[in-house]
Amino acid sequence: MRWLYIPDEDDPDFIAKQETIARIEKWWQDFETIGLGLFKICTDESRNDIEERTLEMAEWIAENIQEIHPEIMWEIQPAEEGGNLFVVTSESNFELASLIQTVVGMAPNLNDWYFSCHRLPVPLEDLNEYLLAKSGVELPSDLRVSWQKNLNNKIELKFYSKNFGDDMEEDMSDCLHIGNALLGEELMDYWIDTIEPVKPTSTPMRMVNNVIGKTSSISHNINQLLQQCFILKQQILDKLPTQFVSEIVPSEENDNVSHTVSLKMPNESGGVDEIGPADLLKLMQEKFPKLVEKLESMQNEVENDENDDYNEEEEDDELSQILEEIQSGSKENKGTGKIDSVERLSSFISSKSLSNGLNDGLYFRSENHSRFGEKFCYVETDFFMDGTVSDEGDYGSRDRLKEKLDKVLREKQLGCTVGYGFGTHGFYIDLALTDVYKAIPVLRSIAKEHNLTAEAWLRFYDTHLEKEWVGLHPDSKSPFAPRAEQNSS
């Protein structure tokens, strides 16, 4: 959902946000005046109807807090400091994370009450009982675990038990529940990348592996996991760059900027396959044969320099005509316009760590790649401008847009560009921003200067911000709305 970045007060989403904030305020007022009384009653050990009153309180809380949003989850437990901890959580519904932070941030200051967005780690002595009660998972008696940092600045876990192996989907679900309970939601959400259930290697097989020189996995008692993950987290934080991204990545004016390249192609099953340059050329030849032929012809003309009649302006006009034909066809076949990973086919990222996180990580968090709170995001724009751009060709226009964004963001100390890419629907320019809200008017000004269409947005890579967007054109609608509908507006 949109929550953090809605700069326009006349935006329907901004109005909806204000209405939600009013519901949050009412919830906390009701909690103080009604909820605390119900809690006091159900914790009065002198009563003989505690179970009934506890159920009554739980029903009241669920009914009222879910007036804010129906998918909000909650629980109350003893706080480590003494008193009570009220946890308000979105669990695995990451797009509600920003809303949940607002809910907890608006909580009243109450004696003996603490509020959190994340469930805390469960003490080991309570782990089995907790898992059975919450998710019906029985903790394997032989459960062990291993951990390691990966190239995405996150942690990979493997859980080992002889019970694993019969139903991989069920094993994975059990391991996720176990990981959440052992580590708590915050550590899981921000720092754990993948979790894998593994059936341990038998003793005879380990002996065979030793003979042939193959290393068997080393596993540990699960009581070491929480401490070791905190150690790995700190190691990752300590190795984050001590400079802003704009101080590390060369500017667009530098012709020697190196990029980590990732290419993808939609497959028949609806997913994507990593592809090489030859496969990308094949895709271009299949989808846009006239474009490839024209580009190759122009390249030969320039390289050979044998044609005295070569007219660059005429060639650009012809190229623009071909591109307009492609654009016309792409607009007719855009379907629902649902944004997903299949739409972006190429990435040229100037940071290896960032490229790993964006292309290989299960979930992305900017905090794993910057110690200064920079947000990694991107400008998405339709392939073509609205027709008012000069006749120098759209690819040149894209380069100028990328260079202008980088130059102005650096001058205003708001960040820089960190990459670019192409997809089935448009062009992408990757950014690292130090202050998103201050950057929005700057991006909109540049978008207007470069005549971007209504299909131009600022989008975000963080998993919990994937549904956030900022229109860069006065007529920009949601990027999740059907594209054909937008083009007809």
SULQUISUL-V448062 format. One record per residue. N is the residue number from 1. RES is the residue in one letter. PSI is psi in whole degrees, 0 to 359 (NA if undefined). D_CENTER is the distance of its C-alpha to the mean C-alpha in Angstrom with 2 decimals. Layout:
# SULQUISUL-V448062
n: (N	N)
res: (RES	RES)
psi: (PSI	PSI)
d_center: (D_CENTER	D_CENTER)
This chain:
# SULQUISUL-V448062
n: (1	2	3	4	5	6	7	8	9	10	11	12	13	14	15	16	17	18	19	20	21	22	23	24	25	26	27	28	29	30	31	32	33	34	35	36	37	38	39	40	41	42	43	44	45	46	47	48	49	50	51	52	53	54	55	56	57	58	59	60	61	62	63	64	65	66	67	68	69	70	71	72	73	74	75	76	77	78	79	80	81	82	83	84	85	86	87	88	89	90	91	92	93	94	95	96	97	98	99	100	101	102	103	104	105	106	107	108	109	110	111	112	113	114	115	116	117	118	119	120	121	122	123	124	125	126	127	128	129	130	131	132	133	134	135	136	137	138	139	140	141	142	143	144	145	146	147	148	149	150	151	152	153	154	155	156	157	158	159	160	161	162	163	164	165	166	167	168	169	170	171	172	173	174	175	176	177	178	179	180	181	182	183	184	185	186	187	188	189	190	191	192	193	194	195	196	197	198	199	200	201	202	203	204	205	206	207	208	209	210	211	212	213	214	215	216	217	218	219	220	221	222	223	224	225	226	227	228	229	230	231	232	233	234	235	236	237	238	239	240	241	242	243	244	245	246	247	248	249	250	251	252	253	254	255	256	257	258	259	260	261	262	263	264	265	266	267	268	269	270	271	272	273	274	275	276	277	278	279	280	281	282	283	284	285	286	287	288	289	290	291	292	293	294	295	296	297	298	299	300	301	302	303	304	305	306	307	308	309	310	311	312	313	314	315	316	317	318	319	320	321	322	323	324	325	326	327	328	329	330	331	332	333	334	335	336	337	338	339	340	341	342	343	344	345	346	347	348	349	350	351	352	353	354	355	356	357	358	359	360	361	362	363	364	365	366	367	368	369	370	371	372	373	374	375	376	377	378	379	380	381	382	383	384	385	386	387	388	389	390	391	392	393	394	395	396	397	398	399	400	401	402	403	404	405	406	407	408	409	410	411	412	413	414	415	416	417	418	419	420	421	422	423	424	425	426	427	428	429	430	431	432	433	434	435	436	437	438	439	440	441	442	443	444	445	446	447	448	449	450	451	452	453	454	455	456	457	458	459	460	461	462	463	464	465	466	467	468	469	470	471	472	473	474	475	476	477	478	479	480	481	482	483	484	485	486	487	488	489)
res: (M	R	W	L	Y	I	P	D	E	D	D	P	D	F	I	A	K	Q	E	T	I	A	R	I	E	K	W	W	Q	D	F	E	T	I	G	L	G	L	F	K	I	C	T	D	E	S	R	N	D	I	E	E	R	T	L	E	M	A	E	W	I	A	E	N	I	Q	E	I	H	P	E	I	M	W	E	I	Q	P	A	E	E	G	G	N	L	F	V	V	T	S	E	S	N	F	E	L	A	S	L	I	Q	T	V	V	G	M	A	P	N	L	N	D	W	Y	F	S	C	H	R	L	P	V	P	L	E	D	L	N	E	Y	L	L	A	K	S	G	V	E	L	P	S	D	L	R	V	S	W	Q	K	N	L	N	N	K	I	E	L	K	F	Y	S	K	N	F	G	D	D	M	E	E	D	M	S	D	C	L	H	I	G	N	A	L	L	G	E	E	L	M	D	Y	W	I	D	T	I	E	P	V	K	P	T	S	T	P	M	R	M	V	N	N	V	I	G	K	T	S	S	I	S	H	N	I	N	Q	L	L	Q	Q	C	F	I	L	K	Q	Q	I	L	D	K	L	P	T	Q	F	V	S	E	I	V	P	S	E	E	N	D	N	V	S	H	T	V	S	L	K	M	P	N	E	S	G	G	V	D	E	I	G	P	A	D	L	L	K	L	M	Q	E	K	F	P	K	L	V	E	K	L	E	S	M	Q	N	E	V	E	N	D	E	N	D	D	Y	N	E	E	E	E	D	D	E	L	S	Q	I	L	E	E	I	Q	S	G	S	K	E	N	K	G	T	G	K	I	D	S	V	E	R	L	S	S	F	I	S	S	K	S	L	S	N	G	L	N	D	G	L	Y	F	R	S	E	N	H	S	R	F	G	E	K	F	C	Y	V	E	T	D	F	F	M	D	G	T	V	S	D	E	G	D	Y	G	S	R	D	R	L	K	E	K	L	D	K	V	L	R	E	K	Q	L	G	C	T	V	G	Y	G	F	G	T	H	G	F	Y	I	D	L	A	L	T	D	V	Y	K	A	I	P	V	L	R	S	I	A	K	E	H	N	L	T	A	E	A	W	L	R	F	Y	D	T	H	L	E	K	E	W	V	G	L	H	P	D	S	K	S	P	F	A	P	R	A	E	Q	N	S	S)
psi: (154	132	310	316	81	85	342	123	341	2	130	326	327	316	317	324	317	323	322	320	322	322	325	315	316	320	312	327	316	325	319	317	331	311	317	325	318	321	319	320	314	353	10	103	348	349	152	7	33	317	317	317	326	317	320	316	316	318	321	315	311	315	320	319	331	1	334	308	133	346	10	134	159	162	155	132	163	138	149	328	359	160	209	143	121	112	124	121	155	1	236	4	82	332	347	0	318	321	316	319	322	316	310	323	336	5	146	160	103	139	133	18	136	152	141	152	352	141	142	164	143	131	143	324	342	0	311	315	319	313	319	318	320	319	0	17	129	124	120	136	336	16	129	172	151	160	153	150	152	182	354	11	39	184	135	137	146	128	136	130	144	345	343	152	337	324	96	320	316	320	317	316	317	317	324	317	318	316	315	319	317	322	340	157	324	312	320	312	323	330	347	127	297	150	131	125	135	135	121	150	134	160	314	321	323	323	320	316	320	322	318	2	16	131	130	150	141	123	164	165	143	343	350	348	311	312	317	325	323	323	314	320	314	323	320	315	320	334	359	149	142	11	158	155	321	340	348	314	127	152	165	344	344	121	352	25	127	148	147	124	134	128	139	152	131	139	177	338	359	358	204	151	140	137	161	174	322	321	324	318	319	317	315	320	325	318	320	63	321	324	313	316	317	318	319	320	315	321	318	320	316	317	317	327	38	349	105	342	4	126	106	321	318	319	318	322	317	319	317	322	317	316	323	323	318	316	318	317	322	326	328	342	27	348	223	342	16	128	124	178	339	331	329	119	340	146	131	94	135	3	123	315	315	319	317	314	321	324	334	338	149	315	148	136	129	328	338	356	359	133	359	13	15	143	131	123	189	149	126	128	149	159	325	156	189	12	349	357	155	170	24	359	141	329	322	323	320	318	318	322	314	316	321	317	313	314	310	319	320	315	323	7	42	0	211	174	148	4	184	174	171	156	188	339	346	199	143	138	117	139	153	116	135	335	104	314	321	332	334	308	330	314	321	322	317	321	319	318	326	13	43	149	180	340	61	125	157	123	167	142	331	134	319	355	10	334	359	147	154	122	135	3	145	333	9	129	186	137	349	353	156	131	321	323	320	320	334	353	NA)
d_center: (12.86	13.66	14.80	14.24	15.01	18.03	20.76	23.49	25.75	27.06	23.70	23.98	20.54	21.93	25.04	23.24	21.36	24.81	26.21	23.57	24.34	27.97	27.34	25.66	28.75	31.05	29.38	29.96	33.46	34.25	32.95	35.37	38.29	37.94	35.30	36.84	40.21	38.98	37.39	40.68	42.65	40.64	40.82	44.58	46.01	49.45	48.40	48.97	46.34	43.23	41.44	42.14	41.13	37.88	37.00	38.04	35.78	32.76	33.38	33.81	30.55	28.54	30.28	29.83	26.38	24.98	26.65	23.64	21.28	22.55	19.67	20.01	21.35	23.70	26.30	29.01	30.18	32.46	30.98	31.62	33.41	35.55	35.17	32.31	28.53	26.85	23.30	21.19	18.01	15.50	15.55	12.93	12.18	8.94	9.28	12.60	11.67	12.70	15.75	16.70	16.75	19.04	21.19	21.78	22.30	25.04	26.83	30.52	32.16	34.22	36.51	35.44	32.07	28.64	25.25	21.84	18.29	18.24	20.90	22.77	23.85	26.83	30.08	31.21	34.44	32.68	30.02	31.94	33.12	29.68	28.06	31.01	30.96	27.26	26.33	29.63	28.59	31.53	30.81	32.42	35.33	34.70	30.95	29.94	26.76	25.69	22.85	21.78	19.35	17.57	16.77	13.03	14.31	13.85	16.54	17.72	20.17	23.02	25.24	28.78	31.31	34.17	33.00	29.97	30.40	31.83	28.75	25.51	23.39	25.28	25.17	21.38	21.23	23.89	22.17	18.96	21.36	23.30	20.41	19.26	22.93	23.76	20.90	19.89	16.57	15.41	16.07	14.59	11.23	10.91	13.09	13.78	12.26	14.85	17.94	20.95	24.24	27.22	30.90	32.72	35.12	38.72	41.24	43.22	40.15	39.16	42.74	42.44	39.20	41.04	43.89	41.82	39.69	36.42	34.48	33.77	30.74	31.57	30.42	30.92	31.78	28.87	30.36	29.16	25.45	24.36	26.30	25.22	21.48	22.19	24.19	21.52	18.94	21.62	22.40	18.88	19.03	22.56	21.66	19.03	20.70	23.22	22.86	20.51	18.72	21.28	24.03	22.90	21.83	24.96	25.27	25.37	29.14	29.26	30.04	29.26	25.51	24.26	21.04	19.35	19.50	17.49	19.03	18.24	20.55	20.28	22.56	24.96	22.99	20.17	17.76	17.63	19.79	19.61	22.62	24.95	26.51	29.44	27.36	25.61	29.12	30.24	27.47	28.47	32.11	31.58	29.55	31.11	34.47	36.18	33.49	33.66	37.44	37.64	35.34	37.38	40.58	39.61	38.57	41.95	43.81	42.31	42.77	46.31	47.42	50.45	50.28	52.17	51.33	47.55	46.27	42.72	42.61	43.73	41.27	38.36	39.69	39.85	36.33	35.04	36.94	35.36	31.84	32.75	33.94	30.65	28.74	31.18	30.62	26.81	26.94	29.26	27.05	23.56	23.71	21.36	18.83	15.89	12.77	11.41	11.24	15.04	15.54	14.63	17.37	17.56	15.78	18.02	16.24	18.66	17.11	17.44	15.21	12.33	13.17	13.22	9.80	8.34	10.98	12.00	9.60	8.93	5.83	4.46	6.24	8.45	11.27	11.65	12.75	14.74	17.45	17.98	15.00	13.95	10.76	9.43	9.38	11.77	14.86	15.36	19.05	21.51	23.63	26.59	27.79	30.07	33.27	34.26	32.98	35.77	37.07	35.71	33.11	29.49	28.15	30.01	28.52	24.96	26.03	27.66	24.63	22.49	25.35	25.88	22.32	22.51	26.04	25.62	22.44	24.30	27.49	25.96	24.08	20.77	19.05	19.32	18.07	16.58	16.74	17.17	17.30	18.86	18.13	20.25	19.95	19.58	18.92	15.85	16.25	13.63	14.10	14.04	15.22	17.26	17.66	15.65	18.49	21.18	19.52	19.34	23.15	23.34	20.92	22.83	26.09	25.22	24.03	27.41	29.32	27.92	28.50	25.03	25.14	23.64	20.85	19.16	16.03	13.72	10.08	6.88	4.24	2.81	2.14	5.53	5.95	5.41	9.12	10.21	12.50	15.69	18.58	20.41	23.57	25.84	25.65	21.92	20.93	17.67	15.86	15.82	19.61	21.89	22.34	26.08	26.41	24.90	27.21	30.19	29.63)
